[in-house]
Amino acid sequence: APAEGLPVSVAIAPADSLTIAEPVVVPAGATSVEVEMTGALEEGTATVGFGLSPEAITTTVSVTFMAKPAVGLILMELFYDPQGADDGLEWVKLYNGTDAAIDLQSYAIGWGGTDYTYGLVNLAGVIEPGACFVVGGPLASEANGTPTVDQSYNFEPDIQNSGSTADAVALFAMTSSNVTATTAPLDAVVYGTENKNGLLDETGAAGTVDEAKAPSGSSLLRVGLDAWSNNATPNAVACPVF
């Protein structure tokens, strides 16, 4: 083994756009070292070389790719508070993060309030893999980002605008007739200041607040699997990839 602290060169072939995250240093007496590399590499075999130039040790390794984990069917964007009256302008966007089309006839959206039975709607239609699906309207104007809706529905009662007491919207893997005040949702977004009513999230427990109330004219946009943000430019057409 080389002396402690001595850097070791790493090469791999084929090596299109391949980079090493950090310099590789082999401690004195060590017989192995872990190397983190990123970049484009095809499945199959590759030759990896470790060495102190001009000497090198090479080995052939098998390259396999792990499947990208599916994120499931989730809420993606929520527009609930246009400038002025809400009626006919609210919409909810879903995202299919699986590799198969999903028939939405056995799903529902609930909103509240004290619990999700405040308002419920059964979904209808098919959402393709990697695609988004918008429920709401039926009006479309600059006031609500001019959405093209896949399921026209006037949320009644209106989705609550929240404030010091948080409100929430949830997605259920069942029809609305099966949803009760204690039903755990498939996904939920809790918005406002404090979840005083204990609105449930996907764990079946009272959810933490995901994001502050969106200002009028803005939406709540998912920016990570566990992160939401206020979005000043609602866009029902755009479909981020997760």
C-alpha positions in Angstrom: 0.0 0.0 0.0 1.2 3.5 -0.7 2.2 5.8 2.1 -0.6 7.5 4.0 -2.1 10.5 2.4 -0.8 9.7 -1.1 -3.4 10.3 -3.8 -4.2 7.6 -6.3 -5.3 8.1 -9.8 -8.5 6.5 -11.0 -9.4 5.7 -14.6 -12.3 3.9 -16.1 -13.1 2.8 -19.6 -15.5 3.6 -21.2 -15.4 7.0 -19.5 -17.8 9.3 -21.3 -18.4 12.3 -19.1 -17.3 10.4 -16.0 -16.0 12.4 -13.1 -14.7 11.6 -9.6 -16.5 13.3 -6.8 -13.4 13.8 -4.5 -9.6 13.0 -4.7 -8.9 9.4 -3.8 -6.5 8.9 -0.9 -5.4 5.5 0.3 -4.5 5.3 4.0 -1.2 3.6 4.9 -1.7 -0.2 5.2 -5.1 -0.1 3.5 -5.8 -2.7 0.8 -9.0 -1.2 -0.5 -10.6 2.2 -1.2 -14.1 3.4 -2.1 -14.4 5.7 -5.1 -17.5 7.7 -5.9 -17.9 8.5 -9.6 -20.7 10.2 -11.5 -21.5 10.6 -15.2 -22.7 8.7 -18.2 -21.8 5.0 -18.3 -23.6 2.2 -20.2 -24.5 -1.1 -18.6 -22.2 -4.0 -19.3 -18.5 -4.2 -18.3 -15.9 -1.6 -17.6 -12.3 -1.5 -16.8 -11.3 0.4 -13.7 -7.7 1.3 -13.1 -6.1 2.4 -9.8 -2.5 3.3 -9.6 0.4 5.6 -9.0 1.5 6.6 -12.5 3.2 4.9 -14.3 2.1 1.8 -12.4 -1.5 0.8 -12.2 -3.8 -2.0 -11.1 -6.7 -2.7 -13.4 -9.8 -4.9 -13.0 -12.9 -5.5 -14.9 -16.2 -4.8 -13.2 -19.8 -5.3 -14.0 -21.9 -2.2 -14.4 -25.6 -2.4 -13.6 -28.2 0.4 -13.0 -30.6 0.3 -10.2 -34.2 1.1 -11.1 -35.4 4.6 -10.3 -37.8 4.3 -7.4 -41.4 5.1 -8.2 -42.8 8.1 -6.2 -46.4 6.9 -6.7 -49.4 9.1 -7.3 -49.0 12.4 -5.5 -50.3 15.9 -5.3 -48.2 18.3 -7.3 -49.7 21.8 -7.3 -52.7 23.5 -5.5 -54.3 26.7 -6.6 -57.0 27.8 -4.1 -56.9 31.6 -3.7 -57.2 33.7 -6.8 -57.5 37.5 -6.6 -61.1 38.1 -5.8 -63.7 35.4 -5.7 -62.6 31.8 -5.7 -65.7 30.1 -7.2 -64.9 28.2 -10.4 -61.2 29.1 -10.4 -59.6 26.6 -8.1 -57.6 23.6 -9.3 -55.5 20.7 -8.0 -52.7 19.1 -10.0 -51.8 15.4 -9.6 -48.6 13.7 -10.8 -48.2 10.0 -11.7 -44.7 9.0 -10.6 -45.1 5.4 -11.6 -44.3 3.5 -14.8 -47.9 2.6 -15.5 -51.1 4.5 -16.3 -53.5 4.9 -13.4 -57.3 4.8 -13.7 -58.4 7.5 -11.2 -62.0 6.2 -10.8 -61.1 4.6 -7.4 -59.4 7.8 -6.0 -60.8 10.9 -4.4 -59.6 14.4 -3.2 -60.7 15.8 0.1 -60.1 19.2 1.7 -60.7 21.0 5.0 -61.1 22.4 7.6 -61.6 20.4 10.7 -61.1 17.2 8.6 -61.2 16.1 5.0 -64.9 15.3 4.9 -65.5 19.1 4.7 -65.3 18.7 0.9 -64.8 15.6 -1.2 -64.8 14.8 -5.0 -64.4 11.5 -6.8 -61.8 11.5 -9.5 -62.4 10.3 -13.1 -60.1 9.7 -15.9 -56.7 8.2 -16.6 -53.3 9.7 -15.8 -50.4 8.4 -17.9 -47.0 7.5 -16.4 -44.9 10.6 -15.8 -47.8 12.8 -16.6 -49.9 15.3 -14.6 -53.7 15.6 -14.3 -55.6 18.7 -13.4 -58.9 18.8 -11.5 -60.9 22.0 -11.1 -62.1 25.1 -12.9 -64.3 25.0 -14.9 -63.4 28.7 -15.5 -60.0 29.5 -17.1 -58.5 33.0 -17.2 -55.4 34.9 -16.2 -56.9 35.0 -12.7 -56.1 31.2 -12.2 -53.2 30.7 -14.7 -55.5 29.7 -17.6 -55.6 26.0 -16.8 -56.5 23.2 -19.2 -58.4 20.8 -16.9 -58.6 17.1 -17.4 -61.5 16.8 -15.0 -63.8 19.8 -14.9 -65.1 20.4 -11.3 -66.2 23.4 -9.4 -64.9 22.8 -5.9 -67.9 23.1 -3.6 -67.5 24.2 -0.9 -64.5 26.2 -2.0 -61.0 25.0 -0.9 -60.3 26.9 2.3 -57.7 29.7 2.2 -56.1 29.0 5.6 -54.4 31.4 8.0 -53.4 31.0 11.6 -55.2 27.6 11.6 -53.9 25.4 8.8 -56.0 23.8 6.2 -55.1 20.9 3.9 -55.9 19.1 0.7 -55.5 15.3 0.5 -55.5 12.5 -2.0 -57.3 9.2 -1.1 -56.9 5.8 -2.7 -60.6 5.2 -2.4 -63.9 6.7 -3.4 -65.3 9.6 -1.3 -68.0 7.4 0.3 -65.3 5.5 2.1 -63.5 8.6 3.5 -64.1 9.4 7.2 -62.6 12.0 9.5 -60.0 9.4 10.6 -59.0 8.0 7.2 -55.3 8.3 6.4 -54.7 9.9 2.9 -52.4 8.6 0.3 -50.8 12.1 0.1 -51.6 15.5 1.7 -50.4 19.1 1.8 -51.0 21.0 5.0 -50.7 24.8 4.6 -51.0 27.8 6.9 -49.5 28.6 10.3 -50.4 25.8 12.7 -52.2 22.5 12.3 -54.6 23.1 15.2 -57.2 20.6 13.9 -54.7 17.8 13.5 -55.4 17.2 9.8 -53.8 13.9 8.9 -51.0 13.2 6.5 -50.0 10.0 4.7 -48.6 8.5 8.0 -52.1 8.6 9.5 -51.0 11.1 12.2 -51.5 14.9 12.4 -49.3 16.4 9.7 -46.7 19.0 10.1 -47.3 22.2 8.1 -45.8 21.9 4.7 -45.9 25.5 3.7 -47.3 28.9 4.7 -50.5 30.2 3.2 -50.1 31.1 -0.4 -50.7 34.8 -1.2 -53.7 35.5 -3.3 -52.9 34.7 -7.0 -50.2 32.2 -6.0 -50.2 28.5 -5.8 -48.6 25.9 -3.6 -46.1 23.9 -5.7 -44.3 20.7 -4.8 -40.5 21.2 -5.1 -39.4 17.9 -3.6 -41.0 14.7 -2.3 -41.2 16.3 1.2 -41.0 20.0 0.2 -43.5 22.6 -0.9 -43.2 26.3 -1.9 -45.3 29.3 -2.7 -45.4 29.8 -6.4 -46.1 33.3 -7.8 -46.7 32.0 -11.3 -49.3 29.2 -11.2 -49.1 26.9 -14.2 -51.6 24.1 -14.6 -50.0 23.0 -17.9 -46.4 22.5 -16.7 -45.6 19.0 -15.3 -42.4 18.8 -13.3 -40.6 15.4 -13.4 -39.9 13.7 -10.1 
